[in-house]
Amino acid sequence: MILSLGLVRGVIGMIIGAILGMAVTMLIRIGMGLAAWGMEPVSVVGALVGSIGFLLGVGVLTDWIKWMQGKPTPMRHGPPEGKPAWTRYFGTDYNHKVIGIQYTVTGIALLFVAGTLALTFRLELVQPELQYIDTNTFNTFVGAHGIVMIGAILMGVGGLMNYLVPLMIGASDMAFPRLNAFGYWVAVPGALLIVTGIFVGGWDTGWTGYPPLSARAPLGVQMFFLGVYLIGLSSIVGSVNLLTTVTRMRTPGMSLFRMPIFVWAAVATSIIQLTATQLIGLSFLMVLIQRLLGMGFFDPNLTEHAIELNSPPGNVILFQHLFWFYSHPAVYVFILPGLGIISELLPVFCRKPLFGYKWIALSSITIALVGFLVWAHHMFAAGMEDYLRVPFMFATLLVAVPTGVKFFSWTGTLWRGKITLETPMLFVLGSISVFLIGGLTGPPNGTVSTDLFLHDTYWIVGHFHATMFGGFFFPFIAAVYYWFPKVTGRMYDERLGKIHFWISVPGFWVQSLTQAYIGLHGMRRRIADYDPALGIQTGHVLITIAGFAIGISMIIFVYNLVVSARRGEVAVANPWGSRSPEFQIPSPIPEHSYAQPFVVVGEPYDYALPGSTYVNMNPAGLAAGGGGGGGGGGGK
Amino acid sequence: MSVATPYVEPAHHEHHELPYSEQLRNNRLGLWLFFTSEAFMFIGLLSSRFYLWGNTRPDLDQTLGLIVTSVLLVSSFFMNRAETAIAHDDRPEFLRSLLITAALGIAFLVGVVGFEWQGHIGPSDGAYGAVLFGMTGMHALHVVSGVIFILIVWNNGRKGSFSAERHWGVEACAIWWHYVDLVWVFFYPALYLMGHVVHG
């Protein structure tokens, strides 16, 4: 029965909720003496009630509603009774590993949606003038590419953190399993609303949604705001859960500086998600109600009555401050987990201790904290208060210091290591090379004098995509390959993995370097057309070809995962010789992960140190052999 | 490479449920983290007030402001009384204090929505209207959520839930209410007291 799938019930609930919400709004409007149909208020309330309908339909609120009625809610474990095991991935499930997979798969699916949008407008840019799509569609696609990618990345980050962190610190699950499921499922109607927005007029504002344009854009922008709001809620509750889990549920002996390095990255990410996300929510909410109720936060015009009251006018710069207070730190939400993956995987494939563990751990926290003080560098050319420019320039350049610490640590770890080049390691090395491009193209944007010329050019596009691909995308791919055998119990196809690497990473080098190059030659961002006299058409052709190559490589990637999950070679418990605790238990990982709490007795990354042990999986000494630390010796 | 120890499937799953005391401490931390998150949203609203209004403010009814603020502050006293009562197993006092808190919360809402919002400033009156309605509206939403929370706790308490030892629901409700109250302690001076009224 198809109704047994939570996702299907959710979508039905969303439709019913939307109709109900719209009907109630129309009734209220009639009661207020207004015309029954008002496109915006009716649609916005419909979308909101529809999202609640989705959550009710999928069943993620059921236990909380029972709590309100004082009914007992025993914890459910394992796949749903009387249904095939795979159905649990399409409904409410409280196991953090299931939720991690839900996040990851949704993230990859959204990558394809956003990538398709990008390839569409890349085709348009192959030739000057307009061929395939009009300017409004172009702008909507650019904005939708941006925000769907952000959604995809947040899902990917959520997937990595939910799946890995409880395993790495030896927690039985996240601290709040129901909240965890809610965090995933609330993002799904969010993504649906954003996609809906494309079809109800779109939004020609780009993903930043700046007023005054967004205050006048079509209805699509309201769906976009609501969608972002829901995904933001997902981020916030996810970070509450993660920070509580890491603070309170570490296994005995797992002191802060003995945690796997990815956990540090996850904590740094969560600090940003917990706090800064509120500000993008607030800024979008303010535009949303400005449009609905005429509250002129960002409207420079005053009514007659407002002038009588001596009221000051609204100010669009305020929006940019609130927006970037999240949206700059957000890029650290994206890259910190990715950089954590790089630091996590390098020692395994170099068979060497991670160089400067404490420095790496603290550099993640430092990046997160300094990241709060740099937002206005997006506004150097926006007519912002002049005196803010230099302080924000200095703060921005300061971010290079902890980031440099990471680069030196990676170099130090690679130095004289016994490097083996399996697919995850290839992607780690590719990530470092791409992130280096992103890093080196950054300081010119952070410096006021050069940024005034580079602002809003393709140079920024090149810089930004290099940081995202090097800082999140390629490390995420590496992580998927690396933990694939733990998740499915089977090995991926190494040959296809290498093909994926050799198409996507060099493809990306071409793409981002060419983007930076045409930016320097005068190509503006977010513009559908360009002057052939700039001599950049070849560049555009190259970028488009590279983009399609990356797209094709992603199809190979998904093919590899799907086929290997069913027919791949059966994986051993610890294919990489890792010391991390999740590799000391069988593949795939059992429902309750660890049979008993393990004890941390040593340093996490002392590869090749004879006799060193990280975790004692059997502290009571029930089985002979004691510490199952693994990977103590040099080879694999 | 040392040998991994054999995996033993546990005979029962009880140890995967956290004991109450552990879960209670998790809950407390989680709620405080959520407060931290919410604080950033309220600070964003406060920043908007100072950014847009600067050193001026609209001419608001001072008596009304003082009354609603007092009502909300007094309500926190009764919330604290309710929590103390359940900790001493005094159920009648617990339920009574909850109802008084909810009533005071509703009185606050009536003051803000029923009187302040009906004054001479409307939501579309420039930055004065936008910020005034934005800040009081967002705060009022939180008060509404608090009142609903109190009524749910009251209803469950009436049916015999909660004990002196186990009353996380009451505790969460109480600190949520105090938190919403605390936000108003910052909002009230920012809206009613700071800056000067410019007369035309």
Interface residues (C-beta under 8 A of the other chain):
Chain A: W67 M68 Q69 G70 M75 H77 S172 D173 A175 F176 L179 I236 S239 V240 N241 L243 T244 T247 R248 M249 L274 T275 A276 T277 Q278 L279 G281 L282 S283 M286 I289 Q290 L293 G294 M295 G296 F297 L302 T303 H305 A306 I307 E308 L309 N310 S311 P312 P313 G314 N315 L318 H321 L322 F325 A573 N574 G577 Q584 I585 P586 P590 H592 A595 Q596 T613 M617 N618 L622 A623 G625 G627 G628 G629 G630 G631 G632 G633 G635 K636
Chain B: M1 S2 V3 A4 T5 P6 Y7 V8 E9 P10 H13 H15 H16 E17 L18 E22 R25 N26 L29 G30 L33 F34 T36 S37 E38 F40 M41 G44 L45 S47 S48 Y51 L52 W53 G54 T56 P58 D59 H120 I121 G122 P123 S124 D125 G126 A127 Y128 G129 A130 V131 F133 G134 I152 N155 N156 K159 S161 G169 V198 H199 G200
